[in-house]
Amino acid sequence: MTVTSWPIGTAPIEVLDQRLTAFKKCGVIGTINYRIGAKILPSTNTTPGFLDNQRYLAQLVDGGCHYCVMEASSHALHQGRLDGIDFSAGIFTNLTQDHLDYHRDMESYFKAKALLFENLKRDAYAVINLDDSQAPRLCALTKAKVITYAIDQKADVYATNITYDLRGSCFEIVFPTGRLKVQSRFIGKHNIYNMLAAFAWGISEGIDLDIVRQGLENLNHVPGRLEGVDNDKGFFVFIDYAHTEDGLVNVLQALRKVTSEKIILVFGCGGDRDKTKRPKMAKAACLLADYSIVTTDNPRSEDPQAIINEVVSGFTKNNFETCVDRKEAILRALSQVQKGQTVLIAGKGHEDYQIFQDKTIVFNEREIVKEFLNNPCLPSRKS
């Protein structure tokens, strides 16, 4: 079985899945869930522990799976949870501030992620985003065969003629032997990076290019990654996992490229995690959203109001309000939005729970939005 690691950045867009686009069965281990054959297991950690990893991979082999896409967290790499796995490829998307409560500084964070590429064998592939500032370091330290991809410069694989709208993206992929046009349901530069990475890996694996294109075009959504909630009220609602400054910038910039109308943002910051990112996320919200409602995320052992106070210290304009109750914050945003405008609910994405100091509660943002939209007393919005 071929095991590919998707180590840094947004969770993988899968080219190969159980629908057998390429007539190959693929397991997935990552932030959203673990897909082991016909079983879908909840993800307790992005990357499981050492023994669980080996158990899941063995089950995939026994089930006739040909591939496994694994999201390798910096924690797992640093703690040796991935030791003993012979990866056929590692994919690098980007390195931005996250998990500094654990790694303390960006250099330590980089070194943890770099372990994956240092340990790749010579016959493996390192698929690297050339637009990221850390790309030269990774290219130099890995023994694997390097294939690069990019948007802002030419690489082995790069995108050109990019257009976006609220229905998706259209772009051309240029690669050593030709070019291919792709029409995707995903919007945003960060999603095009992910698709380029998947395409570059497909080249390294020798998969038929048209099959890779079909995989990219047929994927409807990744749960909680700029996931649209359909409605007939005349406005747009998206749910996204963005919980870092970079993540928030990416999704807001993606929306800015496809709409000139008002964007209302609902977001918070998790407790017991890197506190330095809190005002930075507020700064991004202040600059790129028209209006923000700052609320809780997963407060864990911290006081929710204290977290919110640290977040709002980063606002330089009075274009926000606060609301400790996250459900109420979402309902406030949905009550304010007008025709043609957009609500972005950021931070929890695919998660269907909320963690407090003394309890974990069921919290499904899609269901909250759908319940609001299905209210028979709610009229279509006027412009």
CORZI-V479134 format. One record per residue. PSI is psi in radians with two decimals (none if undefined). OMEGA is omega in radians with two decimals (999 if undefined). Layout:
psi=(PSI:PSI)
omega=(OMEGA:OMEGA)
This chain:
psi=(2.41:2.23:2.11:2.34:2.36:1.56:-0.51:2.37:-2.66:2.56:2.66:2.45:2.15:2.17:-0.62:2.29:-3.00:-0.17:-0.04:0.80:-0.74:0.31:0.55:2.47:2.43:2.29:2.80:2.33:2.00:-2.90:-0.67:-0.86:3.10:2.14:1.78:1.66:-2.20:-0.10:2.40:2.00:2.53:2.53:1.93:-0.55:2.67:-0.84:2.17:3.06:2.97:-0.92:-0.70:-0.71:-0.85:-0.66:-0.80:-0.74:-0.67:-0.71:-0.65:-0.73:-0.82:-0.52:0.09:0.33:2.49:-0.47:2.73:2.23:2.09:2.25:1.96:1.93:2.74:-0.62:-0.81:-0.73:-0.79:-0.62:0.01:0.30:-0.36:0.09:2.45:-0.12:2.18:1.58:2.38:-0.34:2.64:2.39:2.22:2.13:-0.97:2.99:1.95:2.90:2.16:2.72:0.46:-0.19:-0.45:-0.86:-0.30:-0.74:2.86:-0.56:-0.74:-0.65:-0.81:-0.81:-0.62:-0.81:-0.63:-0.35:-0.65:-0.79:-0.54:-0.54:-0.03:2.46:2.95:-0.47:0.07:3.03:2.42:1.93:1.96:2.33:1.88:-0.31:-0.27:2.48:-0.37:-0.06:-0.81:-0.67:-0.76:-0.70:-0.63:-0.55:-0.26:2.55:-0.24:2.90:2.22:2.34:2.19:2.73:2.77:2.95:-0.73:-0.09:2.93:2.44:-3.01:-0.67:2.21:2.82:2.51:2.93:0.89:2.28:2.56:2.66:-3.11:-0.12:-0.21:-2.72:2.65:2.34:2.89:2.39:2.16:2.26:2.99:-0.52:0.16:-2.71:2.68:2.33:2.37:2.31:1.99:2.68:-0.13:2.57:2.72:2.48:-0.67:-0.59:-0.58:-0.66:-0.79:-0.72:-0.64:-0.73:-0.78:-0.72:-0.77:-0.72:-0.69:-0.70:-0.79:-0.53:-0.17:0.37:2.47:2.27:-0.61:-0.56:-0.71:-0.76:-0.77:-0.71:-0.75:-0.75:-0.49:-0.21:2.11:-0.81:2.80:2.17:2.19:0.24:1.65:0.84:2.05:2.52:1.90:2.51:2.89:0.43:-0.12:0.07:3.10:2.46:2.25:2.51:2.27:2.64:-0.02:2.02:0.29:2.91:-0.84:-0.74:-0.74:-0.73:-0.78:-0.85:-0.65:-0.71:-0.64:-0.77:-0.65:-0.56:-0.33:-0.02:2.49:0.02:3.03:2.42:2.12:2.17:2.34:2.15:2.85:-2.97:2.49:2.59:2.79:0.53:3.13:1.96:-0.38:-0.35:-0.21:-0.98:-0.45:-0.68:-0.66:-0.69:-0.75:-0.76:-0.75:-0.69:-0.61:-0.37:2.64:-0.60:2.46:2.53:1.92:2.22:-2.86:2.82:-1.88:1.62:-0.41:-2.22:-0.09:2.76:2.12:-0.72:-0.62:-0.68:-0.81:-0.71:-0.68:-0.63:-0.92:-0.22:-0.30:-0.14:2.37:-0.03:2.76:1.00:0.80:2.85:2.96:2.62:1.94:-0.71:2.01:-0.69:-0.77:-0.65:-0.74:-0.77:-0.63:-0.77:-0.78:-0.50:-0.43:-0.51:2.47:3.01:2.33:-0.20:3.04:2.42:2.21:2.11:1.93:2.63:-0.67:-0.46:-2.01:-0.27:2.48:0.58:2.92:2.31:2.14:3.08:-0.72:0.07:2.80:2.21:2.72:2.25:1.74:1.87:-0.56:-0.74:-0.63:-0.79:-0.79:-0.67:-0.72:-0.81:-0.50:0.02:2.04:-0.29:-0.07:2.03:2.86:2.52:2.52:2.71:none)
omega=(3.12:3.14:3.12:3.13:3.09:-2.80:-2.94:3.01:-3.04:3.13:-2.95:2.86:-3.01:3.03:-3.11:3.13:-3.06:3.08:3.01:3.07:3.14:-3.13:3.08:3.10:-3.04:2.99:-3.12:3.04:-3.08:-3.03:-3.04:3.09:3.03:3.11:-3.06:-3.05:-3.14:-3.09:3.01:-3.07:3.08:-3.13:3.10:3.00:3.06:3.10:-3.10:3.07:-3.05:-3.07:3.11:3.09:-3.12:3.13:-3.12:3.13:3.10:3.12:3.11:3.09:3.14:-3.13:3.08:3.11:-3.13:-3.04:2.93:3.03:-3.07:3.06:-3.03:-3.11:3.10:3.09:-3.09:3.12:-3.11:-3.08:3.09:-3.13:-3.11:3.11:3.09:3.11:-3.13:-3.10:3.08:3.12:2.99:-3.10:3.13:3.11:3.11:3.06:3.12:-3.00:3.05:3.03:3.13:2.98:3.13:-3.02:3.07:3.14:-3.04:3.13:3.10:3.10:3.11:-3.09:3.09:3.13:-3.09:3.13:-3.13:-3.06:3.06:-3.05:3.07:3.12:-3.05:-3.14:3.07:3.11:2.98:-3.11:-2.88:3.09:-3.07:-3.14:3.14:-3.06:-3.13:-3.08:-3.13:3.13:-3.13:3.12:-3.09:-3.02:-3.09:3.05:-3.06:3.05:-3.04:2.96:-3.04:3.03:-3.06:3.00:-3.03:3.13:3.10:3.12:3.06:3.08:3.11:-3.09:3.08:3.13:-3.08:3.00:-3.14:2.79:-3.07:3.10:3.13:-3.07:3.02:-3.13:3.05:3.03:3.09:-3.10:-2.96:-3.07:3.12:3.12:-3.03:3.12:-3.12:3.03:-3.04:3.05:-3.10:3.09:3.06:-3.14:-3.12:3.11:3.07:3.03:-3.13:-3.14:3.06:3.11:3.12:3.14:3.14:3.09:3.12:3.07:-3.11:-3.09:3.13:3.11:3.13:-3.02:3.14:3.08:3.09:3.12:3.11:3.12:3.12:-3.04:-3.08:-3.13:-3.07:-3.11:2.92:-3.04:3.05:3.08:-2.99:-3.11:-3.14:3.04:-3.06:3.05:3.13:-3.07:3.06:3.06:-3.04:3.10:3.10:3.06:-3.08:-3.09:-3.06:-3.11:3.05:3.10:-3.12:3.12:-3.13:3.09:-3.11:-3.06:3.11:3.08:3.10:3.13:3.13:-3.12:-3.05:3.09:3.03:-3.13:-3.08:3.03:3.07:-3.06:2.99:3.14:3.04:3.09:-3.11:3.07:3.13:3.10:-3.09:-3.10:-3.05:-3.12:-3.03:3.10:3.11:3.09:3.09:3.12:3.10:3.12:-3.12:-3.06:-2.94:3.06:3.08:-3.11:-3.13:2.96:-3.08:-3.03:3.11:3.00:2.91:-3.03:-3.14:-3.03:-3.10:3.07:-3.09:-3.12:3.12:3.08:-3.14:3.13:3.11:3.11:-2.99:3.07:-3.14:3.11:3.08:3.07:3.13:3.14:-3.12:2.93:3.13:3.11:-3.05:-3.11:-3.04:3.11:3.12:3.11:3.12:-3.14:3.08:3.14:-3.14:3.12:-3.08:-2.97:3.13:-3.09:3.10:-3.12:-3.02:2.96:3.04:3.11:-2.95:2.96:-3.05:3.00:-3.07:-3.04:3.12:-3.13:3.03:-3.01:3.06:-3.09:-3.02:-3.09:2.97:-3.06:3.02:-3.12:-3.09:-3.05:3.09:-3.13:3.09:3.14:-3.11:3.11:3.10:-3.08:-3.12:3.09:-3.07:3.13:-3.10:-3.13:2.97:-3.06:3.07:3.10:999)
